[in-house]
Amino acid sequence: MSVTSLRLVAHGSTAALRQARFGGQLDDLDEGGLRAALALAPAAPGRRALLGASDVCLSSPAVAATRTAYALGLTPTVDAALADCDYGDWNGRSLEEIAATQPEALREWLSAPDAAPHRGESVLALRERVGRWLDGQRDRGQRVIAVTHPILLRVAVVHALDLPLVTYRQLDVEPLAIVRLTNRGSGWQLRLAAPPA
């Protein structure tokens, strides 16, 4: 039986994250985000990295994700399926700005996972995309690290555990958070592990 170990890593902090902006695919890590990612990388040969060994590292196309991977001492291969949610007309705009200018649209987006008032990707469509990607990793039989966006970690957990989609809003994912999923052929299991000594 092949075992797939998947570690999903949220990219480090960016100005867009700190300002609660939608998207920001071209946004790079801020100074604090880069420092925090570098602090997680193995400092010397023989020191076990927080992420452990991997066979492959995949990354969102976003600069913040690829820079995070490199800062962690990994060499990522870009995977378009790990791209951030397409926020359409809201991309780059702040939550505060949308709340002030389009309160009804924001309320619709926050309450209905299939809504896309921004003419971009709904949360439902995002879950379907991430779910297809996650299902495709199931029989890989490798140790995979995927560096991506916080919202993707949220919908991946919902998909992996077959939870109602609305529960994704109850998951809070901070920069550099790690979600560990394991598949031994019978479905994904969420693995809660202590950091290495």
Residue, then its C-alpha position, 0 to 999 in steps of 0.5 A: m500500500s502506498v502512503t501519501s504524506l502531504r504538508l500544505v504550507a501557507h505562504g509567509s506574510t505579505a502586505a496584502l495579508r496584513q492589510a486584509r486585501f483580496g488576492g495580491q498574487l504579485d505581492d511578495l513576502d514582506e520583511g517579517g514574512l521572509r524572516a519568519a520563513l527563514a527561521l523555519a528552515p534547517a539551520a545546519p546539516g543534520r538539523r531536522a526541518l520543521l517540515g521533515a523530508s520531502d520528495v517533491c515541493l509544489s507551489s502556487p505561482a504567486v511570488a509569495a509562495t515560491r519565495t516562501a518555499y525557497a526560504l524554507g530551503l525547498t526547490p518548488t515546482v509551480d502548480a497552477a492548481l495551487a493559485d490563489c482564489d480568483y477574486g475578480d474585480w476585488n483583486g487587490r482591494s481591501l475588505e474594508e473598501i469592499a465593505a464600504t462600497q459594495p456591502e450587499a455584494l460582500r454580505e452575499w459572498l460571505s454568506a453563500p459559498d456559491a456566490a461570486p459577486h466580484r465576477g471571479e471564483s466562488v468559494l464553491a468553485l475554489r473548493e472544487r478546484v482544490g478538491r480535484w488537485l487533492d484527490g489527484q495527490r491521493d495515490r502519489g505515494q510520496r512526501v509532498i510539500a505544497v506552499t500556497h495561500p491560506i484560503l486554499l488550506r482552509v478549503a483543502v481541510v474541508h474537502a479532505l475531511d468531507l465537511p460542509l463547505v460553510t465550515y471553511r470560515q471557521l478555520d483560521v490559517e495564519p502565515l506559515a501554518i502547516v496542515r498535515l494530511t496523510n492518505r493510506g488508500s482509505g481517504w485523507q486523515l488530518r495529522l496533528a503533530a508536535p514540532p520536531a525537537 
